Amino acid sequence: MKRIKVSDIVPFAAFIVLFVFFTIVSKGKMVSAYSLKMLLEQSILTIITACGVLFVVAQGSIDLSVGVNVALSGVVGMHIATVTGQGWLMIPCSMVIGLIVGLFNGVIVSKCHVPSFTLSIAMLIGVRGVVNYIQTIIGIEYIPESMLFVTTSTFRIIAFIVIALIVLFVFEFTRVGRYSQAIGENETTARFVGIPVDKMKILVFAIAGLMAGIGAVFSMATVGGTTMTMGAFLEMKVAMAIFFGGVLVTGGSSARFYKVILGSLSITVIVYGLSLIGMSDSQISESVEGGLLLIILFITILTNRHRASRKKAAEAEE
């Protein structure tokens, strides 16, 4: 029988505590049908994007460029659809652009041995400049009338469920997920047992890019088109969702799909809950999120030290 770890319970406990707290202080507004629907819809973009980054984090890497990837994929995809008059092109074009950016990241990280944090920060700054330049030229564009069905809540929720189930299967039940966790646990051992580490690094960054492209479609579907702030600070929400869900920065076996879901929902509960009690000011929300991120990092450091000490003790006994 598999032993249940405390780290596996914490994400559930954190979500329940936050939800109950805001339900009480909002005098029950949190559990209304409208609020529950809003919680789900506001979590979709974060979850979709975080699902891709989960594969990267499982290997002990990080991709902080997903926010600008969402922006670039959406802006370019929408412009192609607008210029050609073929509205349906916004979906595949956004996905392809996101995939290309992800592949680029993966190749640089695996073949050039550039730290993922350094690369993704550079991409975060550089690509945002490119997106801003493009948008100053073409301006804001709106979803073609032939594609307005993607803006409906029904379509977005159904599409989200289908995509989430696919990612769940790939991460939890295929070699992609298992190999990624193995690399995160010990990259040297993974190479020794025959896991194609370099190829897996390229693959997971490609998955993160593809999911960012899909996220771009959901972002545009939510607001009806592109915006000048598209994807802004999304990478921070994604990182918080993953780490708040209990996934360690070192990845490995701590990376689980359900943790991404719980972490994303918890972050949304905080933001939406603050708005329900009249504290929707962005400065307050950002302060709370920043404080939580510091707590998460502190807990992560303590957990890593505890794991390291246990590992040394086990090796000493042998």
Backbone hydrogen bonds in HBPLUS format (Angstrom, degrees):
<---DONOR---> <-ACCEPTOR-->    atom                        ^
c    i                          cat <-CA-CA->   ^        H-A-AA   ^      H-
h    n   atom  resd res      DA  || num        DHA   H-A  angle D-A-AA Bond
n    s   type  num  typ     dist DA aas  dist angle  dist       angle   num
A0008-ASP N   A0005-LYS O   3.06 MM   3  5.31 143.1  2.20 101.4 112.0     1
A0009-ILE N   A0006-VAL O   3.01 MM   3  5.25 137.8  2.19 103.6 115.4     2
A0010-VAL N   A0006-VAL O   3.06 MM   4  6.31 150.6  2.15 156.4 164.7     3
A0012-PHE N   A0009-ILE O   3.08 MM   3  5.52 118.6  2.47 112.1 126.0     4
A0013-ALA N   A0009-ILE O   3.01 MM   4  6.26 165.4  2.03 157.5 162.3     5
A0014-ALA N   A0010-VAL O   2.78 MM   4  5.93 163.7  1.81 161.4 165.3     6
A0015-PHE N   A0011-PRO O   3.08 MM   4  6.20 161.4  2.11 143.7 148.5     7
A0016-ILE N   A0012-PHE O   2.97 MM   4  6.17 166.6  1.99 154.3 158.1     8
A0017-VAL N   A0013-ALA O   2.90 MM   4  6.03 165.5  1.92 152.5 156.6     9
A0018-LEU N   A0014-ALA O   3.03 MM   4  6.15 167.6  2.04 149.0 152.5    10
A0019-PHE N   A0015-PHE O   2.91 MM   4  6.03 163.3  1.94 150.6 155.9    11
A0020-VAL N   A0016-ILE O   2.87 MM   4  5.98 168.2  1.89 152.9 156.4    12
A0021-PHE N   A0017-VAL O   2.89 MM   4  5.95 159.8  1.93 148.1 154.5    13
A0022-PHE N   A0018-LEU O   3.04 MM   4  6.23 172.2  2.05 153.7 154.8    14
A0023-THR N   A0019-PHE O   2.92 MM   4  6.01 138.9  2.09 140.1 152.4    15
A0024-ILE N   A0020-VAL O   2.97 MM   4  6.19 152.3  2.05 148.0 154.1    16
A0025-VAL N   A0021-PHE O   2.99 MM   4  6.28 174.8  1.99 158.4 159.0    17
A0026-SER N   A0022-PHE O   2.99 MM   4  5.67 137.4  2.18 127.8 137.7    18
A0028-GLY N   A0023-THR O   2.77 MM   5  4.92 165.5  1.79 163.2 162.5    19
A0027-LYS N   A0024-ILE O   3.03 MM   3  5.11 158.7  2.08 107.2 112.4    20
A0029-LYS N   A0026-SER O   3.35 MM   3  5.45 164.4  2.38 104.5 109.0    21
A0031-VAL N   A0028-GLY O   3.25 MM   3  5.79 147.7  2.36 111.4 118.7    22
A0032-SER N   A0029-LYS O   3.28 MM   3  5.48 168.8  2.29 111.1 113.1    23
A0036-LEU N   A0032-SER O   3.00 MM   4  6.26 164.5  2.03 160.0 163.8    24
A0037-LYS N   A0033-ALA O   3.06 MM   4  6.22 155.1  2.13 144.6 151.3    25
A0038-MET N   A0034-TYR O   2.92 MM   4  6.17 155.8  1.98 147.5 154.6    26
A0039-LEU N   A0035-SER O   2.84 MM   4  6.07 153.8  1.91 149.9 157.1    27
A0040-LEU N   A0036-LEU O   3.15 MM   4  6.38 157.1  2.21 143.1 148.1    28
A0041-GLU N   A0037-LYS O   2.96 MM   4  6.20 170.7  1.97 154.0 156.6    29
A0042-GLN N   A0038-MET O   2.82 MM   4  5.86 158.7  1.87 150.4 156.1    30
A0043-SER N   A0039-LEU O   3.14 MM   4  6.12 123.7  2.47 131.5 144.2    31
A0043-SER N   A0040-LEU O   3.11 MM   3  5.16 139.9  2.28  97.8 109.6    32
A0044-ILE N   A0040-LEU O   3.18 MM   4  6.31 129.8  2.44 146.2 158.1    33
A0047-ILE N   A0043-SER O   2.88 MM   4  6.04 167.2  1.90 164.9 169.2    34
A0048-ILE N   A0044-ILE O   2.85 MM   4  6.00 174.6  1.85 163.7 165.0    35
A0049-THR N   A0045-LEU O   3.08 MM   4  6.17 169.8  2.09 149.1 152.1    36
A0050-ALA N   A0046-THR O   2.82 MM   4  5.84 157.2  1.87 147.2 154.8    37
A0051-CYS N   A0047-ILE O   2.83 MM   4  5.93 143.6  1.96 150.4 159.0    38
A0052-GLY N   A0049-THR O   3.21 MM   3  5.56 131.7  2.46 102.9 113.7    39
A0053-VAL N   A0049-THR O   3.28 MM   4  6.64 161.2  2.31 146.5 151.5    40
A0054-LEU N   A0050-ALA O   2.84 MM   4  5.94 138.1  2.01 146.8 157.3    41
A0055-PHE N   A0052-GLY O   3.31 MM   3  5.91 138.7  2.49 111.6 118.7    42
A0056-VAL N   A0053-VAL O   2.97 MM   3  5.11 119.0  2.35 100.4 115.8    43
A0057-VAL N   A0053-VAL O   2.87 MM   4  6.18 165.5  1.89 162.9 166.9    44
A0058-ALA N   A0054-LEU O   2.88 MM   4  5.97 149.5  1.98 145.9 154.1    45
A0059-GLN N   A0056-VAL O   3.06 MM   3  5.48 142.3  2.21 105.6 115.8    46
A0061-SER N   A0056-VAL O   3.22 MM   5  5.49 156.7  2.28 144.7 139.6    47
A0060-GLY N   A0057-VAL O   2.80 MM   3  4.96 159.7  1.84 110.8 116.9    48
A0252-GLY N   A0058-ALA O   2.85 MM 194  5.15 166.2  1.87 133.0 130.6    49
A0069-ASN N   A0065-SER O   2.92 MM   4  6.06 143.5  2.05 147.5 159.3    50
A0070-VAL N   A0066-VAL O   2.89 MM   4  6.04 150.4  1.98 142.2 148.4    51
A0071-ALA N   A0067-GLY O   3.17 MM   4  6.52 155.3  2.23 140.8 147.2    52
A0072-LEU N   A0068-VAL O   2.83 MM   4  6.02 170.2  1.84 150.8 153.0    53
A0073-SER N   A0069-ASN O   2.84 MM   4  5.85 167.5  1.86 149.7 154.0    54
A0074-GLY N   A0070-VAL O   2.95 MM   4  5.96 160.4  1.99 144.2 150.1    55
A0075-VAL N   A0071-ALA O   2.92 MM   4  6.01 170.5  1.93 155.3 158.2    56
A0076-VAL N   A0072-LEU O   2.99 MM   4  6.00 170.5  2.00 152.1 155.2    57
A0077-GLY N   A0073-SER O   2.87 MM   4  5.71 155.2  1.93 139.5 147.9    58
A0078-MET N   A0074-GLY O   2.90 MM   4  5.83 161.6  1.93 145.1 150.5    59
A0079-HIS N   A0075-VAL O   3.03 MM   4  6.10 153.5  2.10 140.1 147.7    60
A0080-ILE N   A0076-VAL O   2.97 MM   4  6.18 159.3  2.01 153.5 158.2    61
A0081-ALA N   A0077-GLY O   3.15 MM   4  6.37 159.7  2.19 144.2 149.6    62
A0082-THR N   A0078-MET O   2.89 MM   4  6.12 150.9  1.98 146.2 154.7    63
A0083-VAL N   A0079-HIS O   2.84 MM   4  5.99 168.9  1.85 155.6 158.0    64
A0084-THR N   A0080-ILE O   3.01 MM   4  6.02 165.0  2.04 149.3 153.6    65
A0085-GLY N   A0081-ALA O   3.02 MM   4  5.76 128.3  2.30 129.8 141.9    66
A0089-LEU N   A0086-GLN O   3.02 MM   3  5.80 159.4  2.07 124.1 129.9    67
A0090-MET N   A0087-GLY O   3.21 MM   3  6.05 168.3  2.23 122.4 125.3    68
A0091-ILE N   A0088-TRP O   3.35 MM   3  6.16 152.9  2.43 118.2 122.3    69
A0093-CYS N   A0089-LEU O   2.94 MM   4  5.76 159.1  1.98 153.9 160.9    70
A0094-SER N   A0090-MET O   3.19 MM   4  5.84 151.5  2.27 124.5 132.3    71
A0095-MET N   A0091-ILE O   3.14 MM   4  6.33 159.7  2.18 151.2 156.8    72
A0096-VAL N   A0092-PRO O   2.89 MM   4  6.08 156.3  1.95 148.6 155.0    73
A0097-ILE N   A0093-CYS O   2.96 MM   4  6.13 166.7  1.98 152.7 155.9    74
A0098-GLY N   A0094-SER O   3.07 MM   4  6.19 164.2  2.09 145.7 150.3    75
A0099-LEU N   A0095-MET O   2.91 MM   4  6.09 153.0  1.99 143.8 151.7    76
A0100-ILE N   A0096-VAL O   2.89 MM   4  6.14 157.3  1.94 152.5 158.0    77
A0101-VAL N   A0097-ILE O   3.09 MM   4  6.37 163.8  2.12 153.6 157.0    78
A0102-GLY N   A0098-GLY O   3.00 MM   4  6.22 157.8  2.05 145.9 152.4    79
A0103-LEU N   A0099-LEU O   2.82 MM   4  6.07 157.1  1.87 152.2 158.4    80
A0104-PHE N   A0100-ILE O   2.94 MM   4  6.17 157.7  1.99 149.3 155.3    81
A0105-ASN N   A0101-VAL O   3.03 MM   4  6.33 161.1  2.06 149.3 153.7    82
A0106-GLY N   A0102-GLY O   2.93 MM   4  6.19 161.1  1.97 150.5 155.8    83
A0107-VAL N   A0103-LEU O   2.91 MM   4  6.12 160.7  1.95 154.2 158.4    84
A0108-ILE N   A0104-PHE O   3.07 MM   4  6.26 166.7  2.09 153.7 157.1    85
A0109-VAL N   A0105-ASN O   2.97 MM   4  6.14 161.7  2.01 151.8 157.1    86
A0110-SER N   A0106-GLY O   2.93 MM   4  5.98 166.6  1.95 149.4 153.5    87
A0111-LYS N   A0107-VAL O   2.80 MM   4  5.49 158.8  1.85 144.4 151.8    88
A0112-CYS N   A0108-ILE O   3.10 MM   4  5.01 136.9  2.30 113.8 126.3    89
A0119-LEU N   A0115-PRO O   3.04 MM   4  6.32 169.7  2.05 161.5 164.2    90
A0120-SER N   A0116-SER O   2.90 MM   4  5.91 167.4  1.91 147.5 151.7    91
A0121-ILE N   A0117-PHE O   3.06 MM   4  6.13 150.2  2.15 144.1 151.5    92
A0122-ALA N   A0118-THR O   3.09 MM   4  6.31 159.6  2.13 146.9 152.5    93
A0123-MET N   A0119-LEU O   2.86 MM   4  6.15 155.6  1.92 152.5 160.0    94
A0124-LEU N   A0120-SER O   2.82 MM   4  5.89 148.8  1.91 136.8 145.9    95
A0125-ILE N   A0121-ILE O   3.09 MM   4  6.38 153.8  2.16 148.6 153.5    96
A0126-GLY N   A0122-ALA O   2.87 MM   4  5.97 170.9  1.88 153.4 156.1    97
A0127-VAL N   A0123-MET O   2.85 MM   4  5.47 158.3  1.89 140.0 147.2    98
A0129-GLY N   A0125-ILE O   3.30 MM   4  6.53 149.4  2.40 140.9 148.1    99
A0130-VAL N   A0126-GLY O   3.18 MM   4  6.58 149.5  2.28 142.6 151.0   100
A0131-VAL N   A0127-VAL O   2.84 MM   4  6.14 162.0  1.87 157.0 161.2   101
A0132-ASN N   A0128-ARG O   2.94 MM   4  6.11 164.0  1.96 148.9 153.2   102
A0133-TYR N   A0129-GLY O   3.03 MM   4  6.20 154.3  2.10 142.7 149.6   103
A0134-ILE N   A0130-VAL O   2.95 MM   4  6.22 161.1  1.99 152.0 156.9   104
A0135-GLN N   A0131-VAL O   2.93 MM   4  6.14 162.7  1.96 154.2 158.9   105
A0136-THR N   A0132-ASN O   3.02 MM   4  6.22 141.4  2.18 142.0 151.6   106
A0137-ILE N   A0134-ILE O   3.08 MM   3  5.32 137.8  2.26 100.8 112.7   107
A0138-ILE N   A0134-ILE O   2.97 MM   4  6.29 167.7  1.99 160.0 162.5   108
A0139-GLY N   A0135-GLN O   2.75 MM   4  4.78 140.3  1.90 123.1 134.0   109
A0226-THR N   A0141-GLU O   2.94 MM  85  5.65 158.9  1.98 162.9 170.0   110
A0143-ILE N   A0224-GLY O   3.02 MM  81  5.74 169.8  2.03 135.4 137.0   111
A0147-MET N   A0144-PRO O   2.91 MM   3  5.49 158.1  1.96 117.7 124.8   112
A0148-LEU N   A0145-GLU O   3.34 MM   3  5.28 170.8  2.35 108.6 108.9   113
A0150-VAL N   A0147-MET O   3.11 MM   3  6.06 165.4  2.14 126.5 129.3   114
A0151-THR N   A0148-LEU O   3.03 MM   3  5.52 158.9  2.08 112.9 119.6   115
A0152-THR N   A0149-PHE O   3.30 MM   3  5.67 164.2  2.32 109.0 113.7   116
A0156-ARG N   A0152-THR O   3.16 MM   4  6.41 172.0  2.17 155.4 157.5   117
A0157-ILE N   A0153-SER O   2.92 MM   4  6.00 163.0  1.95 153.7 158.0   118
A0158-ILE N   A0154-THR O   3.04 MM   4  6.13 167.2  2.05 151.6 155.5   119
A0159-ALA N   A0155-PHE O   2.88 MM   4  5.96 167.8  1.89 154.5 158.6   120
A0160-PHE N   A0156-ARG O   2.91 MM   4  5.92 152.2  1.98 138.7 147.0   121
A0161-ILE N   A0157-ILE O   2.99 MM   4  6.21 159.9  2.03 148.8 153.1   122
A0162-VAL N   A0158-ILE O   3.06 MM   4  6.32 165.0  2.09 153.7 157.2   123
A0163-ILE N   A0159-ALA O   2.99 MM   4  6.16 167.7  2.00 152.5 155.8   124
A0164-ALA N   A0160-PHE O   2.85 MM   4  5.96 163.0  1.88 152.9 158.2   125
A0165-LEU N   A0161-ILE O   2.99 MM   4  6.14 155.9  2.04 147.9 153.8   126
A0166-ILE N   A0162-VAL O   3.11 MM   4  6.38 152.3  2.19 145.9 153.3   127
A0167-VAL N   A0163-ILE O   2.98 MM   4  6.27 164.7  2.00 155.6 159.1   128
A0168-LEU N   A0164-ALA O   2.87 MM   4  6.03 158.4  1.92 147.1 153.7   129
A0169-PHE N   A0165-LEU O   3.04 MM   4  6.22 159.3  2.09 144.1 148.7   130
A0170-VAL N   A0166-ILE O   2.99 MM   4  6.26 166.7  2.01 153.3 156.7   131
A0171-PHE N   A0167-VAL O   2.88 MM   4  5.97 167.7  1.89 157.5 160.6   132
A0172-GLU N   A0168-LEU O   2.97 MM   4  5.85 163.9  2.00 148.0 153.2   133
A0173-PHE N   A0169-PHE O   2.87 MM   4  5.29 148.6  1.97 140.1 147.2   134
A0178-ARG N   A0174-THR O   3.28 MM   4  6.57 171.9  2.29 150.8 153.2   135
A0179-TYR N   A0175-ARG O   2.68 MM   4  5.55 166.5  1.69 150.5 155.1   136
A0180-SER N   A0176-VAL O   3.10 MM   4  6.09 152.0  2.18 135.5 143.6   137
A0181-GLN N   A0177-GLY O   3.04 MM   4  6.28 158.2  2.09 149.5 154.7   138
A0182-ALA N   A0178-ARG O   2.96 MM   4  6.17 153.0  2.03 145.1 153.2   139
A0183-ILE N   A0179-TYR O   2.91 MM   4  6.16 154.5  1.97 150.6 156.5   140
A0184-GLY N   A0180-SER O   3.08 MM   4  6.31 153.5  2.15 143.2 150.4   141
A0185-GLU N   A0181-GLN O   2.96 MM   4  6.24 143.7  2.10 144.0 153.7   142
A0186-ASN N   A0182-ALA O   3.06 MM   4  6.33 166.3  2.08 152.5 155.0   143
A0190-ALA N   A0186-ASN O   2.98 MM   4  6.21 156.1  2.04 149.6 157.2   144
A0191-ARG N   A0187-GLU O   2.99 MM   4  6.28 155.1  2.05 148.8 154.0   145
A0192-PHE N   A0188-THR O   3.02 MM   4  6.26 154.4  2.09 143.8 151.5   146
A0193-VAL N   A0189-THR O   2.99 MM   4  6.28 149.0  2.09 153.2 159.7   147
A0195-ILE N   A0190-ALA O   2.97 MM   5  5.41 153.0  2.05 165.2 156.4   148
A0194-GLY N   A0191-ARG O   3.11 MM   3  5.27 158.8  2.16 105.7 111.4   149
A0197-VAL N   A0195-ILE O   2.80 MM   2  5.59 120.5  2.16 117.2 100.1   150
A0200-MET N   A0196-PRO O   2.93 MM   4  6.12 154.3  2.00 154.8 163.2   151
A0201-LYS N   A0197-VAL O   2.90 MM   4  6.17 147.7  2.01 150.6 159.4   152
A0202-ILE N   A0198-ASP O   3.12 MM   4  6.44 160.0  2.16 149.2 153.7   153
A0203-LEU N   A0199-LYS O   2.89 MM   4  6.09 157.5  1.94 145.3 152.4   154
A0204-VAL N   A0200-MET O   2.94 MM   4  6.11 163.6  1.97 150.4 153.1   155
A0205-PHE N   A0201-LYS O   3.22 MM   4  6.35 160.0  2.26 146.0 151.0   156
A0206-ALA N   A0202-ILE O   2.98 MM   4  6.13 146.5  2.10 143.0 153.0   157
A0207-ILE N   A0203-LEU O   2.89 MM   4  6.21 148.4  1.99 146.5 155.5   158
A0208-ALA N   A0204-VAL O   2.92 MM   4  6.18 157.3  1.97 143.3 149.4   159
A0209-GLY N   A0205-PHE O   2.91 MM   4  6.13 151.5  1.99 141.3 149.1   160
A0210-LEU N   A0206-ALA O   2.82 MM   4  6.07 157.6  1.87 148.1 154.4   161
A0211-MET N   A0207-ILE O   2.89 MM   4  6.12 162.0  1.92 153.5 157.8   162
A0212-ALA N   A0208-ALA O   3.01 MM   4  6.19 139.9  2.17 136.3 147.3   163
A0213-GLY N   A0209-GLY O   2.94 MM   4  6.28 148.8  2.04 146.1 154.5   164
A0214-ILE N   A0210-LEU O   2.96 MM   4  6.35 150.8  2.05 146.0 154.3   165
A0215-GLY N   A0211-MET O   2.75 MM   4  5.94 149.6  1.84 138.2 147.9   166
A0216-ALA N   A0212-ALA O   2.88 MM   4  6.16 137.4  2.06 140.4 151.4   167
A0217-VAL N   A0214-ILE O   3.06 MM   3  5.24 121.9  2.41  99.1 113.0   168
A0218-PHE N   A0214-ILE O   3.16 MM   4  6.60 156.2  2.22 149.2 155.4   169
A0219-SER N   A0215-GLY O   2.81 MM   4  6.04 153.0  1.88 149.0 157.2   170
A0220-MET N   A0216-ALA O   2.95 MM   4  6.18 163.2  1.98 149.6 153.1   171
A0221-ALA N   A0217-VAL O   2.88 MM   4  6.02 149.7  1.97 143.2 152.7   172
A0222-THR N   A0218-PHE O   2.98 MM   4  6.11 140.6  2.14 141.8 150.9   173
A0223-VAL N   A0219-SER O   3.37 MM   4  6.69 155.7  2.43 147.8 152.0   174
A0224-GLY N   A0220-MET O   2.69 MM   4  5.38 127.0  1.97 142.5 155.5   175
A0225-GLY N   A0220-MET O   2.96 MM   5  4.47 114.5  2.41 126.7 132.8   176
A0230-MET N   A0227-THR O   3.37 MM   3  5.14 161.9  2.40 106.0 105.3   177
A0232-ALA N   A0229-THR O   3.00 MM   3  5.40 163.7  2.03 135.7 135.5   178
A0234-LEU N   A0231-GLY O   3.19 MM   3  5.26 165.5  2.21 119.7 120.5   179
A0236-MET N   A0233-PHE O   3.18 MM   3  5.33 130.0  2.45  97.7 110.0   180
A0237-LYS N   A0233-PHE O   3.27 MM   4  6.68 155.9  2.33 146.9 152.8   181
A0238-VAL N   A0234-LEU O   2.87 MM   4  6.15 158.3  1.92 156.1 162.5   182
A0239-ALA N   A0235-GLU O   2.98 MM   4  6.12 161.5  2.02 141.1 146.1   183
A0240-MET N   A0236-MET O   2.89 MM   4  6.07 161.2  1.92 147.7 153.3   184
A0241-ALA N   A0237-LYS O   2.83 MM   4  5.97 155.1  1.89 144.7 152.0   185
A0242-ILE N   A0238-VAL O   3.00 MM   4  6.23 160.2  2.04 151.8 156.3   186
A0243-PHE N   A0239-ALA O   2.96 MM   4  6.13 174.8  1.97 155.0 156.7   187
A0244-PHE N   A0240-MET O   2.66 MM   4  5.45 153.5  1.73 144.4 153.3   188
A0245-GLY N   A0241-ALA O   3.07 MM   4  5.89 132.7  2.30 126.6 137.5   189
A0247-VAL N   A0242-ILE O   3.29 MM   5  5.88 159.6  2.34 153.1 149.8   190
A0246-GLY N   A0243-PHE O   3.07 MM   3  5.25 158.3  2.12 102.5 109.2   191
A0251-GLY N   A0248-LEU O   2.90 MM   3  5.22 160.0  1.94 109.6 116.3   192
A0255-ALA N   A0252-GLY O   3.18 MM   3  5.93 165.5  2.20 120.0 124.0   193
A0259-LYS N   A0256-ARG O   3.26 MM   3  5.54 134.8  2.48 101.9 113.3   194
A0260-VAL N   A0257-PHE O   3.02 MM   3  5.45 132.3  2.26 109.0 120.7   195
A0261-ILE N   A0257-PHE O   3.38 MM   4  6.83 155.6  2.44 149.3 155.5   196
A0262-LEU N   A0258-TYR O   2.98 MM   4  6.24 169.2  2.00 152.4 154.7   197
A0263-GLY N   A0259-LYS O   2.84 MM   4  5.83 158.1  1.89 142.1 149.1   198
A0264-SER N   A0260-VAL O   2.95 MM   4  5.98 161.1  1.98 146.1 151.1   199
A0265-LEU N   A0261-ILE O   2.99 MM   4  6.17 163.5  2.02 150.4 155.2   200
A0266-SER N   A0262-LEU O   2.88 MM   4  5.99 152.0  1.96 144.4 152.5   201
A0267-ILE N   A0263-GLY O   3.06 MM   4  6.29 159.3  2.11 147.8 152.2   202
A0268-THR N   A0264-SER O   3.08 MM   4  6.31 159.6  2.12 147.6 153.2   203
A0269-VAL N   A0265-LEU O   2.84 MM   4  6.03 152.6  1.91 147.7 155.5   204
A0270-ILE N   A0266-SER O   3.06 MM   4  6.34 152.6  2.14 146.5 153.0   205
A0271-VAL N   A0267-ILE O   3.13 MM   4  6.45 168.3  2.14 152.8 154.3   206
A0272-TYR N   A0268-THR O   2.80 MM   4  5.86 171.4  1.81 157.3 160.2   207
A0273-GLY N   A0269-VAL O   2.70 MM   4  5.42 147.3  1.80 134.8 145.7   208
A0274-LEU N   A0270-ILE O   2.99 MM   4  6.08 154.8  2.06 144.8 150.5   209
A0275-SER N   A0271-VAL O   3.30 MM   4  6.58 148.3  2.40 137.9 145.9   210
A0276-LEU N   A0272-TYR O   3.04 MM   4  6.36 144.5  2.17 144.3 154.1   211
A0277-ILE N   A0273-GLY O   3.25 MM   4  6.56 140.7  2.41 143.9 153.0   212
A0279-MET N   A0274-LEU O   2.67 MM   5  4.87 156.8  1.73 162.0 154.7   213
A0278-GLY N   A0275-SER O   3.26 MM   3  5.11 161.3  2.30 103.1 104.8   214
A0284-ILE N   A0281-ASP O   3.05 MM   3  5.43 121.3  2.41 106.7 120.4   215
A0285-SER N   A0281-ASP O   3.04 MM   4  6.35 168.4  2.05 159.4 162.6   216
A0286-GLU N   A0282-SER O   2.82 MM   4  5.90 165.4  1.84 148.9 153.3   217
A0287-SER N   A0283-GLN O   2.96 MM   4  5.99 148.1  2.06 136.7 145.6   218
A0288-VAL N   A0284-ILE O   2.95 MM   4  6.21 159.8  1.99 153.6 158.3   219
A0289-GLU N   A0285-SER O   2.95 MM   4  6.18 166.4  1.97 152.5 156.4   220
A0290-GLY N   A0286-GLU O   2.80 MM   4  5.89 156.5  1.86 143.4 150.6   221
A0291-GLY N   A0287-SER O   2.88 MM   4  6.04 157.1  1.93 145.5 151.8   222
A0292-LEU N   A0288-VAL O   2.95 MM   4  6.19 157.4  2.00 149.5 155.7   223
A0293-LEU N   A0289-GLU O   2.93 MM   4  6.17 152.1  2.01 145.5 153.4   224
A0294-LEU N   A0290-GLY O   3.04 MM   4  6.34 153.9  2.11 147.6 153.8   225
A0295-ILE N   A0291-GLY O   3.06 MM   4  6.37 154.5  2.13 145.2 152.1   226
A0296-ILE N   A0292-LEU O   2.83 MM   4  6.11 155.6  1.89 149.4 156.5   227
A0297-LEU N   A0293-LEU O   2.90 MM   4  6.16 161.7  1.94 151.7 155.7   228
A0298-PHE N   A0294-LEU O   2.94 MM   4  6.14 154.2  2.01 145.2 152.6   229
A0299-ILE N   A0295-ILE O   2.91 MM   4  6.17 161.2  1.94 152.1 156.7   230
A0300-THR N   A0296-ILE O   2.85 MM   4  6.07 154.2  1.92 148.0 156.1   231
A0301-ILE N   A0297-LEU O   2.94 MM   4  6.18 156.2  2.00 147.9 153.0   232
A0302-LEU N   A0298-PHE O   3.08 MM   4  6.38 165.3  2.11 151.0 154.3   233
A0303-THR N   A0299-ILE O   2.84 MM   4  6.04 157.7  1.89 149.6 156.5   234
A0304-ASN N   A0300-THR O   2.85 MM   4  6.06 161.4  1.89 151.9 156.6   235
A0305-ARG N   A0301-ILE O   2.98 MM   4  6.21 157.7  2.03 149.5 155.5   236
A0306-HIS N   A0302-LEU O   2.94 MM   4  6.15 152.1  2.02 144.7 152.7   237
A0307-ARG N   A0303-THR O   2.86 MM   4  6.13 157.5  1.91 151.2 157.3   238
A0308-ALA N   A0304-ASN O   2.88 MM   4  6.05 156.8  1.93 145.7 152.5   239
A0309-SER N   A0305-ARG O   2.94 MM   4  6.12 157.0  1.99 145.6 151.5   240
A0310-ARG N   A0306-HIS O   3.02 MM   4  6.21 156.8  2.07 146.3 152.4   241
A0311-LYS N   A0307-ARG O   2.92 MM   4  6.12 153.0  2.00 145.6 153.3   242
A0312-LYS N   A0308-ALA O   2.97 MM   4  6.22 156.1  2.03 147.4 153.2   243
A0313-ALA N   A0309-SER O   2.95 MM   4  6.14 153.5  2.03 142.7 150.3   244
A0314-ALA N   A0310-ARG O   2.91 MM   4  6.13 152.9  1.98 145.2 152.3   245
A0315-GLU N   A0311-LYS O   2.96 MM   4  6.20 154.2  2.02 144.7 151.8   246
A0316-ALA N   A0312-LYS O   2.89 MM   4  6.07 148.8  1.98 143.9 152.7   247
A0317-GLU N   A0313-ALA O   3.08 MM   4  6.31 149.8  2.17 143.1 150.3   248
A0318-GLU N   A0314-ALA O   3.19 MM   4  6.47 145.0  2.32 139.7 148.5   249
